[in-house]
Amino acid sequence: MIIRNDRSFPLLVHVKDNNVDQALRALKKKMQREGIFRIMKAKRFYEKPSEKRVREASEAGRRFRKQLRKRLEKEGY
């Protein structure tokens, strides 16, 4: 399920010529892109609020450094 604006939308995968294996691969790719596997893994165990804050802060720092690296590469510094 894709969660956007607190609504759920199903992931749709079309099966062509009864090729279920190909459709399953396409579904897995879509789920990977949407981050569903990461969410499922995170929800397996309880995460303390303090651990969640630390994890979110480190993810934000990682995103900022990546954005900064891309900006410097684009501007040629």
N, CA, C and O atoms as a CHARMM CRD file, in Angstrom:
* protein
*
  308
    1    1 MET  N      0.84200  -1.17800   0.00000 PROA 1      0.00000
    2    1 MET  CA     0.00000   0.00000   0.00000 PROA 1      0.00000
    3    1 MET  C      0.88700   1.24200   0.00000 PROA 1      0.00000
    4    1 MET  O      1.88300   1.31000   0.72100 PROA 1      0.00000
    5    2 ILE  N      0.52200   2.18900  -0.79400 PROA 2      0.00000
    6    2 ILE  CA     1.21600   3.46800  -0.82400 PROA 2      0.00000
    7    2 ILE  C      0.44900   4.40000   0.09200 PROA 2      0.00000
    8    2 ILE  O     -0.76700   4.54100  -0.04200 PROA 2      0.00000
    9    3 ILE  N      1.13800   5.03200   1.01400 PROA 3      0.00000
   10    3 ILE  CA     0.46800   5.92400   1.94800 PROA 3      0.00000
   11    3 ILE  C      0.81300   7.35200   1.56400 PROA 3      0.00000
   12    3 ILE  O      1.96600   7.77700   1.64000 PROA 3      0.00000
   13    4 ARG  N     -0.20500   8.07500   1.15300 PROA 4      0.00000
   14    4 ARG  CA    -0.02300   9.48300   0.79000 PROA 4      0.00000
   15    4 ARG  C     -1.15800  10.27500   1.42000 PROA 4      0.00000
   16    4 ARG  O     -2.32600   9.91800   1.26300 PROA 4      0.00000
   17    5 ASN  N     -0.83200  11.32700   2.11700 PROA 5      0.00000
   18    5 ASN  CA    -1.82900  12.19100   2.75200 PROA 5      0.00000
   19    5 ASN  C     -2.83000  11.39300   3.59200 PROA 5      0.00000
   20    5 ASN  O     -4.03500  11.63600   3.53400 PROA 5      0.00000
   21    6 ASP  N     -2.32000  10.44800   4.36600 PROA 6      0.00000
   22    6 ASP  CA    -3.13400   9.62200   5.27100 PROA 6      0.00000
   23    6 ASP  C     -4.18000   8.79800   4.54400 PROA 6      0.00000
   24    6 ASP  O     -5.17000   8.39500   5.15400 PROA 6      0.00000
   25    7 ARG  N     -3.98900   8.53600   3.25000 PROA 7      0.00000
   26    7 ARG  CA    -4.88700   7.66800   2.48700 PROA 7      0.00000
   27    7 ARG  C     -4.07500   6.50900   1.95300 PROA 7      0.00000
   28    7 ARG  O     -2.86600   6.62300   1.75200 PROA 7      0.00000
   29    8 SER  N     -4.74500   5.39800   1.72500 PROA 8      0.00000
   30    8 SER  CA    -4.05400   4.22200   1.21400 PROA 8      0.00000
   31    8 SER  C     -4.47900   3.97300  -0.23100 PROA 8      0.00000
   32    8 SER  O     -5.66500   4.00500  -0.56000 PROA 8      0.00000
   33    9 PHE  N     -3.48800   3.72600  -1.08400 PROA 9      0.00000
   34    9 PHE  CA    -3.74100   3.39100  -2.46900 PROA 9      0.00000
   35    9 PHE  C     -3.05400   2.05900  -2.74300 PROA 9      0.00000
   36    9 PHE  O     -1.90700   1.86700  -2.34000 PROA 9      0.00000
   37   10 PRO  N     -3.72600   1.14600  -3.41400 PROA 10     0.00000
   38   10 PRO  CA    -3.09600  -0.15100  -3.67200 PROA 10     0.00000
   39   10 PRO  C     -2.02900  -0.04300  -4.75500 PROA 10     0.00000
   40   10 PRO  O     -2.13500   0.77600  -5.66800 PROA 10     0.00000
   41   11 LEU  N     -1.00900  -0.87400  -4.64100 PROA 11     0.00000
   42   11 LEU  CA    -0.02000  -0.99900  -5.70200 PROA 11     0.00000
   43   11 LEU  C     -0.61500  -1.92200  -6.75100 PROA 11     0.00000
   44   11 LEU  O     -1.00700  -3.04700  -6.44100 PROA 11     0.00000
   45   12 LEU  N     -0.68300  -1.46200  -7.96800 PROA 12     0.00000
   46   12 LEU  CA    -1.25700  -2.26800  -9.03700 PROA 12     0.00000
   47   12 LEU  C     -0.15900  -2.82600  -9.91700 PROA 12     0.00000
   48   12 LEU  O      0.75200  -2.10700 -10.32900 PROA 12     0.00000
   49   13 VAL  N     -0.25400  -4.11000 -10.19900 PROA 13     0.00000
   50   13 VAL  CA     0.67500  -4.77300 -11.10300 PROA 13     0.00000
   51   13 VAL  C     -0.17200  -5.59300 -12.06700 PROA 13     0.00000
   52   13 VAL  O     -0.98800  -6.41000 -11.64200 PROA 13     0.00000
   53   14 HSD  N      0.01900  -5.37700 -13.35300 PROA 14     0.00000
   54   14 HSD  CA    -0.74700  -6.10200 -14.36200 PROA 14     0.00000
   55   14 HSD  C     -0.01000  -7.38400 -14.74300 PROA 14     0.00000
   56   14 HSD  O      1.19800  -7.37300 -14.98400 PROA 14     0.00000
   57   15 VAL  N     -0.75100  -8.48300 -14.79200 PROA 15     0.00000
   58   15 VAL  CA    -0.19300  -9.77200 -15.17500 PROA 15     0.00000
   59   15 VAL  C     -0.45400  -9.96100 -16.66400 PROA 15     0.00000
   60   15 VAL  O     -1.60200  -9.97100 -17.10700 PROA 15     0.00000
   61   16 LYS  N      0.62200 -10.10900 -17.43100 PROA 16     0.00000
   62   16 LYS  CA     0.50200 -10.28100 -18.87600 PROA 16     0.00000
   63   16 LYS  C      0.77200 -11.73400 -19.23700 PROA 16     0.00000
   64   16 LYS  O      1.75400 -12.31600 -18.77600 PROA 16     0.00000
   65   17 ASP  N     -0.08900 -12.32300 -20.05500 PROA 17     0.00000
   66   17 ASP  CA     0.06500 -13.69700 -20.54400 PROA 17     0.00000
   67   17 ASP  C      0.24100 -14.70700 -19.41000 PROA 17     0.00000
   68   17 ASP  O      0.99600 -15.67000 -19.54900 PROA 17     0.00000
   69   18 ASN  N     -0.44400 -14.49500 -18.30200 PROA 18     0.00000
   70   18 ASN  CA    -0.37200 -15.39200 -17.13400 PROA 18     0.00000
   71   18 ASN  C      1.05600 -15.58000 -16.62200 PROA 18     0.00000
   72   18 ASN  O      1.38500 -16.63300 -16.07600 PROA 18     0.00000
   73   19 ASN  N      1.89500 -14.57800 -16.79400 PROA 19     0.00000
   74   19 ASN  CA     3.27700 -14.65300 -16.32900 PROA 19     0.00000
   75   19 ASN  C      3.34400 -14.05900 -14.91900 PROA 19     0.00000
   76   19 ASN  O      3.63500 -12.87600 -14.74200 PROA 19     0.00000
   77   20 VAL  N      3.07000 -14.89800 -13.92900 PROA 20     0.00000
   78   20 VAL  CA     3.00900 -14.45000 -12.54000 PROA 20     0.00000
   79   20 VAL  C      4.39900 -14.09900 -12.01300 PROA 20     0.00000
   80   20 VAL  O      4.53600 -13.17800 -11.20700 PROA 20     0.00000
   81   21 ASP  N      5.42100 -14.81400 -12.45300 PROA 21     0.00000
   82   21 ASP  CA     6.78000 -14.54000 -11.98100 PROA 21     0.00000
   83   21 ASP  C      7.21400 -13.12400 -12.34800 PROA 21     0.00000
   84   21 ASP  O      7.79300 -12.41100 -11.52900 PROA 21     0.00000
   85   22 GLN  N      6.93100 -12.72700 -13.58100 PROA 22     0.00000
   86   22 GLN  CA     7.29700 -11.37700 -14.02400 PROA 22     0.00000
   87   22 GLN  C      6.50700 -10.32700 -13.24200 PROA 22     0.00000
   88   22 GLN  O      7.05500  -9.29100 -12.86400 PROA 22     0.00000
   89   23 ALA  N      5.22300 -10.59300 -13.00100 PROA 23     0.00000
   90   23 ALA  CA     4.39600  -9.65700 -12.23600 PROA 23     0.00000
   91   23 ALA  C      4.89200  -9.56400 -10.79900 PROA 23     0.00000
   92   23 ALA  O      4.88200  -8.48000 -10.21500 PROA 23     0.00000
   93   24 LEU  N      5.32800 -10.68300 -10.22000 PROA 24     0.00000
   94   24 LEU  CA     5.84600 -10.67400  -8.85000 PROA 24     0.00000
   95   24 LEU  C      7.12800  -9.84600  -8.76700 PROA 24     0.00000
   96   24 LEU  O      7.32400  -9.09800  -7.80900 PROA 24     0.00000
   97   25 ARG  N      8.00200  -9.98200  -9.77300 PROA 25     0.00000
   98   25 ARG  CA     9.22900  -9.17300  -9.80400 PROA 25     0.00000
   99   25 ARG  C      8.89300  -7.68700  -9.88900 PROA 25     0.00000
  100   25 ARG  O      9.51700  -6.86600  -9.21700 PROA 25     0.00000
  101   26 ALA  N      7.90000  -7.34100 -10.72300 PROA 26     0.00000
  102   26 ALA  CA     7.49000  -5.94500 -10.86600 PROA 26     0.00000
  103   26 ALA  C      6.92600  -5.41900  -9.54200 PROA 26     0.00000
  104   26 ALA  O      7.19500  -4.28000  -9.15900 PROA 26     0.00000
  105   27 LEU  N      6.14400  -6.25200  -8.84500 PROA 27     0.00000
  106   27 LEU  CA     5.58000  -5.85200  -7.55600 PROA 27     0.00000
  107   27 LEU  C      6.68900  -5.59600  -6.54100 PROA 27     0.00000
  108   27 LEU  O      6.65000  -4.60600  -5.80900 PROA 27     0.00000
  109   28 LYS  N      7.67700  -6.48800  -6.49800 PROA 28     0.00000
  110   28 LYS  CA     8.78800  -6.30900  -5.55700 PROA 28     0.00000
  111   28 LYS  C      9.55500  -5.02700  -5.84300 PROA 28     0.00000
  112   28 LYS  O      9.96200  -4.33100  -4.91300 PROA 28     0.00000
  113   29 LYS  N      9.75800  -4.70500  -7.12200 PROA 29     0.00000
  114   29 LYS  CA    10.45400  -3.47000  -7.48200 PROA 29     0.00000
  115   29 LYS  C      9.66900  -2.25300  -7.01900 PROA 29     0.00000
  116   29 LYS  O     10.24100  -1.30700  -6.47700 PROA 29     0.00000
  117   30 LYS  N      8.34800  -2.27700  -7.23500 PROA 30     0.00000
  118   30 LYS  CA     7.51000  -1.15600  -6.81000 PROA 30     0.00000
  119   30 LYS  C      7.54200  -0.99700  -5.29100 PROA 30     0.00000
  120   30 LYS  O      7.61900   0.11800  -4.77500 PROA 30     0.00000
  121   31 MET  N      7.48100  -2.12800  -4.58100 PROA 31     0.00000
  122   31 MET  CA     7.51000  -2.06900  -3.12300 PROA 31     0.00000
  123   31 MET  C      8.85600  -1.53200  -2.63700 PROA 31     0.00000
  124   31 MET  O      8.91100  -0.77600  -1.66700 PROA 31     0.00000
  125   32 GLN  N      9.93200  -1.91700  -3.30500 PROA 32     0.00000
  126   32 GLN  CA    11.26000  -1.43000  -2.93200 PROA 32     0.00000
  127   32 GLN  C     11.34200   0.07900  -3.12900 PROA 32     0.00000
  128   32 GLN  O     11.85200   0.79800  -2.27000 PROA 32     0.00000
  129   33 ARG  N     10.83600   0.55300  -4.26800 PROA 33     0.00000
  130   33 ARG  CA    10.87200   1.98800  -4.57500 PROA 33     0.00000
  131   33 ARG  C     10.06000   2.80000  -3.58000 PROA 33     0.00000
  132   33 ARG  O     10.45600   3.90500  -3.21100 PROA 33     0.00000
  133   34 GLU  N      8.92600   2.26000  -3.14400 PROA 34     0.00000
  134   34 GLU  CA     8.06100   2.97000  -2.21000 PROA 34     0.00000
  135   34 GLU  C      8.56100   2.89300  -0.77400 PROA 34     0.00000
  136   34 GLU  O      8.07900   3.63000   0.08700 PROA 34     0.00000
  137   35 GLY  N      9.51700   2.01300  -0.50400 PROA 35     0.00000
  138   35 GLY  CA    10.06800   1.90400   0.83800 PROA 35     0.00000
  139   35 GLY  C      9.24100   1.03300   1.76800 PROA 35     0.00000
  140   35 GLY  O      9.36600   1.12800   2.98900 PROA 35     0.00000
  141   36 ILE  N      8.40700   0.19500   1.20200 PROA 36     0.00000
  142   36 ILE  CA     7.52300  -0.63800   2.01600 PROA 36     0.00000
  143   36 ILE  C      8.31600  -1.66300   2.81200 PROA 36     0.00000
  144   36 ILE  O      7.98800  -1.94100   3.96500 PROA 36     0.00000
  145   37 PHE  N      9.35900  -2.23000   2.20700 PROA 37     0.00000
  146   37 PHE  CA    10.16000  -3.22700   2.92400 PROA 37     0.00000
  147   37 PHE  C     10.84600  -2.60100   4.13200 PROA 37     0.00000
  148   37 PHE  O     10.94000  -3.22600   5.18800 PROA 37     0.00000
  149   38 ARG  N     11.32400  -1.37000   3.98000 PROA 38     0.00000
  150   38 ARG  CA    11.98500  -0.68300   5.08600 PROA 38     0.00000
  151   38 ARG  C     10.99400  -0.41800   6.21300 PROA 38     0.00000
  152   38 ARG  O     11.32200  -0.57300   7.39000 PROA 38     0.00000
  153   39 ILE  N      9.77300  -0.01700   5.84300 PROA 39     0.00000
  154   39 ILE  CA     8.73800   0.24600   6.84400 PROA 39     0.00000
  155   39 ILE  C      8.36300  -1.03900   7.56900 PROA 39     0.00000
  156   39 ILE  O      8.22000  -1.04700   8.79200 PROA 39     0.00000
  157   40 MET  N      8.20100  -2.13100   6.81500 PROA 40     0.00000
  158   40 MET  CA     7.84600  -3.41400   7.43100 PROA 40     0.00000
  159   40 MET  C      8.93300  -3.86500   8.39500 PROA 40     0.00000
  160   40 MET  O      8.63000  -4.35100   9.48400 PROA 40     0.00000
  161   41 LYS  N     10.19000  -3.71100   8.00900 PROA 41     0.00000
  162   41 LYS  CA    11.28900  -4.11800   8.87200 PROA 41     0.00000
  163   41 LYS  C     11.30900  -3.27100  10.14400 PROA 41     0.00000
  164   41 LYS  O     11.55800  -3.78900  11.23300 PROA 41     0.00000
  165   42 ALA  N     11.04900  -1.98000  10.00800 PROA 42     0.00000
  166   42 ALA  CA    11.05600  -1.09500  11.17100 PROA 42     0.00000
  167   42 ALA  C      9.89600  -1.40600  12.12000 PROA 42     0.00000
  168   42 ALA  O     10.02900  -1.21900  13.32900 PROA 42     0.00000
  169   43 LYS  N      8.78800  -1.86600  11.60600 PROA 43     0.00000
  170   43 LYS  CA     7.60700  -2.12900  12.42900 PROA 43     0.00000
  171   43 LYS  C      7.63800  -3.48800  13.11900 PROA 43     0.00000
  172   43 LYS  O      6.74800  -3.79100  13.91400 PROA 43     0.00000
  173   44 ARG  N      8.64100  -4.31100  12.83200 PROA 44     0.00000
  174   44 ARG  CA     8.70700  -5.63400  13.45800 PROA 44     0.00000
  175   44 ARG  C      8.86500  -5.54300  14.97200 PROA 44     0.00000
  176   44 ARG  O      8.28300  -6.33600  15.71200 PROA 44     0.00000
  177   45 PHE  N      9.64800  -4.58200  15.42500 PROA 45     0.00000
  178   45 PHE  CA     9.92700  -4.44000  16.84600 PROA 45     0.00000
  179   45 PHE  C      9.57900  -3.03300  17.29400 PROA 45     0.00000
  180   45 PHE  O      9.56600  -2.09600  16.49600 PROA 45     0.00000
  181   46 TYR  N      9.29900  -2.90000  18.57600 PROA 46     0.00000
  182   46 TYR  CA     8.99600  -1.59500  19.14000 PROA 46     0.00000
  183   46 TYR  C     10.26200  -0.74600  19.15100 PROA 46     0.00000
  184   46 TYR  O     11.34100  -1.22000  19.50800 PROA 46     0.00000
  185   47 GLU  N     10.11400   0.51100  18.75700 PROA 47     0.00000
  186   47 GLU  CA    11.23800   1.45000  18.76900 PROA 47     0.00000
  187   47 GLU  C     10.92600   2.53100  19.79700 PROA 47     0.00000
  188   47 GLU  O      9.91600   3.22800  19.70100 PROA 47     0.00000
  189   48 LYS  N     11.80400   2.65500  20.77200 PROA 48     0.00000
  190   48 LYS  CA    11.58800   3.66200  21.80000 PROA 48     0.00000
  191   48 LYS  C     11.58300   5.05300  21.17000 PROA 48     0.00000
  192   48 LYS  O     12.26900   5.27900  20.17400 PROA 48     0.00000
  193   49 PRO  N     10.81900   5.98700  21.73800 PROA 49     0.00000
  194   49 PRO  CA    10.77100   7.33700  21.18600 PROA 49     0.00000
  195   49 PRO  C     12.14800   7.99900  21.10100 PROA 49     0.00000
  196   49 PRO  O     12.42500   8.73000  20.15100 PROA 49     0.00000
  197   50 SER  N     13.01300   7.74700  22.09100 PROA 50     0.00000
  198   50 SER  CA    14.34700   8.34300  22.05700 PROA 50     0.00000
  199   50 SER  C     15.16000   7.76500  20.90100 PROA 50     0.00000
  200   50 SER  O     15.90600   8.49100  20.24400 PROA 50     0.00000
  201   51 GLU  N     15.02000   6.45300  20.64700 PROA 51     0.00000
  202   51 GLU  CA    15.72500   5.82400  19.53000 PROA 51     0.00000
  203   51 GLU  C     15.19200   6.34600  18.19800 PROA 51     0.00000
  204   51 GLU  O     15.95000   6.52600  17.24500 PROA 51     0.00000
  205   52 LYS  N     13.88300   6.58600  18.14000 PROA 52     0.00000
  206   52 LYS  CA    13.27600   7.11000  16.91800 PROA 52     0.00000
  207   52 LYS  C     13.80400   8.50900  16.61500 PROA 52     0.00000
  208   52 LYS  O     14.10200   8.82300  15.46200 PROA 52     0.00000
  209   53 ARG  N     13.92200   9.35400  17.64400 PROA 53     0.00000
  210   53 ARG  CA    14.45300  10.71200  17.43800 PROA 53     0.00000
  211   53 ARG  C     15.88000  10.66600  16.92800 PROA 53     0.00000
  212   53 ARG  O     16.24200  11.40500  16.01300 PROA 53     0.00000
  213   54 VAL  N     16.69700   9.79300  17.52100 PROA 54     0.00000
  214   54 VAL  CA    18.09400   9.67000  17.09900 PROA 54     0.00000
  215   54 VAL  C     18.17400   9.18100  15.65400 PROA 54     0.00000
  216   54 VAL  O     18.96000   9.70200  14.86200 PROA 54     0.00000
  217   55 ARG  N     17.36000   8.18100  15.31100 PROA 55     0.00000
  218   55 ARG  CA    17.36400   7.64000  13.94900 PROA 55     0.00000
  219   55 ARG  C     16.91600   8.69200  12.94100 PROA 55     0.00000
  220   55 ARG  O     17.53300   8.84800  11.88800 PROA 55     0.00000
  221   56 GLU  N     15.83400   9.42100  13.26400 PROA 56     0.00000
  222   56 GLU  CA    15.33600  10.44000  12.33800 PROA 56     0.00000
  223   56 GLU  C     16.33400  11.57300  12.17500 PROA 56     0.00000
  224   56 GLU  O     16.47500  12.11400  11.07800 PROA 56     0.00000
  225   57 ALA  N     17.03200  11.94500  13.25000 PROA 57     0.00000
  226   57 ALA  CA    18.04300  13.00000  13.15400 PROA 57     0.00000
  227   57 ALA  C     19.19900  12.56100  12.27300 PROA 57     0.00000
  228   57 ALA  O     19.70300  13.34700  11.47100 PROA 57     0.00000
  229   58 SER  N     19.62500  11.30700  12.41700 PROA 58     0.00000
  230   58 SER  CA    20.72800  10.82400  11.58600 PROA 58     0.00000
  231   58 SER  C     20.29900  10.71000  10.12900 PROA 58     0.00000
  232   58 SER  O     21.09800  10.98500   9.23400 PROA 58     0.00000
  233   59 GLU  N     19.04700  10.30900   9.87000 PROA 59     0.00000
  234   59 GLU  CA    18.55800  10.24900   8.49200 PROA 59     0.00000
  235   59 GLU  C     18.48800  11.64300   7.88200 PROA 59     0.00000
  236   59 GLU  O     18.81600  11.82800   6.71000 PROA 59     0.00000
  237   60 ALA  N     18.06000  12.62500   8.67500 PROA 60     0.00000
  238   60 ALA  CA    17.98900  13.99700   8.18000 PROA 60     0.00000
  239   60 ALA  C     19.38500  14.51400   7.85200 PROA 60     0.00000
  240   60 ALA  O     19.58100  15.18300   6.83800 PROA 60     0.00000
  241   61 GLY  N     20.35400  14.20300   8.71300 PROA 61     0.00000
  242   61 GLY  CA    21.73400  14.61300   8.45300 PROA 61     0.00000
  243   61 GLY  C     22.27800  13.97400   7.19500 PROA 61     0.00000
  244   61 GLY  O     22.97000  14.61900   6.40800 PROA 61     0.00000
  245   62 ARG  N     21.96300  12.69800   7.00800 PROA 62     0.00000
  246   62 ARG  CA    22.39400  11.97800   5.80700 PROA 62     0.00000
  247   62 ARG  C     21.78400  12.60000   4.55100 PROA 62     0.00000
  248   62 ARG  O     22.47600  12.77900   3.54800 PROA 62     0.00000
  249   63 ARG  N     20.48500  12.93000   4.60300 PROA 63     0.00000
  250   63 ARG  CA    19.82900  13.56900   3.45800 PROA 63     0.00000
  251   63 ARG  C     20.44200  14.93400   3.16500 PROA 63     0.00000
  252   63 ARG  O     20.63400  15.29500   2.00400 PROA 63     0.00000
  253   64 PHE  N     20.75200  15.70300   4.23200 PROA 64     0.00000
  254   64 PHE  CA    21.33100  17.02500   4.05400 PROA 64     0.00000
  255   64 PHE  C     22.70800  16.92300   3.41000 PROA 64     0.00000
  256   64 PHE  O     23.01900  17.67500   2.48600 PROA 64     0.00000
  257   65 ARG  N     23.53800  15.99300   3.89400 PROA 65     0.00000
  258   65 ARG  CA    24.87300  15.83000   3.31200 PROA 65     0.00000
  259   65 ARG  C     24.80300  15.39900   1.85600 PROA 65     0.00000
  260   65 ARG  O     25.60100  15.84400   1.03200 PROA 65     0.00000
  261   66 LYS  N     23.84700  14.53300   1.54200 PROA 66     0.00000
  262   66 LYS  CA    23.67900  14.09200   0.15800 PROA 66     0.00000
  263   66 LYS  C     23.24600  15.26300  -0.72000 PROA 66     0.00000
  264   66 LYS  O     23.75500  15.43200  -1.82800 PROA 66     0.00000
  265   67 GLN  N     22.31000  16.06900  -0.22800 PROA 67     0.00000
  266   67 GLN  CA    21.83600  17.23100  -0.97500 PROA 67     0.00000
  267   67 GLN  C     22.97600  18.22800  -1.16900 PROA 67     0.00000
  268   67 GLN  O     23.12300  18.79600  -2.25100 PROA 67     0.00000
  269   68 LEU  N     23.78300  18.44300  -0.13200 PROA 68     0.00000
  270   68 LEU  CA    24.90900  19.35100  -0.21800 PROA 68     0.00000
  271   68 LEU  C     25.94100  18.85100  -1.22300 PROA 68     0.00000
  272   68 LEU  O     26.47500  19.63000  -2.01200 PROA 68     0.00000
  273   69 ARG  N     26.21800  17.55400  -1.19200 PROA 69     0.00000
  274   69 ARG  CA    27.16300  16.95900  -2.12900 PROA 69     0.00000
  275   69 ARG  C     26.69300  17.13400  -3.57200 PROA 69     0.00000
  276   69 ARG  O     27.48900  17.47100  -4.44900 PROA 69     0.00000
  277   70 LYS  N     25.40100  16.90500  -3.81900 PROA 70     0.00000
  278   70 LYS  CA    24.85700  17.06200  -5.16700 PROA 70     0.00000
  279   70 LYS  C     24.89500  18.51900  -5.60500 PROA 70     0.00000
  280   70 LYS  O     25.18100  18.80900  -6.76700 PROA 70     0.00000
  281   71 ARG  N     24.60500  19.44800  -4.67700 PROA 71     0.00000
  282   71 ARG  CA    24.62100  20.86500  -5.01500 PROA 71     0.00000
  283   71 ARG  C     26.04100  21.32000  -5.35800 PROA 71     0.00000
  284   71 ARG  O     26.24100  22.07100  -6.31200 PROA 71     0.00000
  285   72 LEU  N     27.02500  20.86400  -4.57500 PROA 72     0.00000
  286   72 LEU  CA    28.40800  21.22600  -4.86000 PROA 72     0.00000
  287   72 LEU  C     28.87400  20.62600  -6.19100 PROA 72     0.00000
  288   72 LEU  O     29.63000  21.25400  -6.93300 PROA 72     0.00000
  289   73 GLU  N     28.42200  19.42300  -6.48000 PROA 73     0.00000
  290   73 GLU  CA    28.78600  18.79000  -7.75600 PROA 73     0.00000
  291   73 GLU  C     28.16400  19.53600  -8.92100 PROA 73     0.00000
  292   73 GLU  O     28.79100  19.69900  -9.96800 PROA 73     0.00000
  293   74 LYS  N     26.92500  19.99200  -8.74000 PROA 74     0.00000
  294   74 LYS  CA    26.21900  20.71100  -9.80000 PROA 74     0.00000
  295   74 LYS  C     26.82600  22.09500 -10.04400 PROA 74     0.00000
  296   74 LYS  O     26.95800  22.52500 -11.19000 PROA 74     0.00000
  297   75 GLU  N     27.19200  22.78800  -8.96600 PROA 75     0.00000
  298   75 GLU  CA    27.74100  24.13800  -9.08900 PROA 75     0.00000
  299   75 GLU  C     29.22700  24.13100  -9.39700 PROA 75     0.00000
  300   75 GLU  O     29.78700  25.16400  -9.76400 PROA 75     0.00000
  301   76 GLY  N     29.86800  22.99400  -9.25600 PROA 76     0.00000
  302   76 GLY  CA    31.26600  22.88000  -9.63200 PROA 76     0.00000
  303   76 GLY  C     32.26100  23.41600  -8.62300 PROA 76     0.00000
  304   76 GLY  O     33.30600  23.93300  -9.01800 PROA 76     0.00000
  305   77 TYR  N     31.97700  23.31100  -7.35000 PROA 77     0.00000
  306   77 TYR  CA    32.91200  23.78800  -6.33600 PROA 77     0.00000
  307   77 TYR  C     33.91400  22.73400  -5.99800 PROA 77     0.00000
  308   77 TYR  O     34.78600  22.95800  -5.15800 PROA 77     0.00000
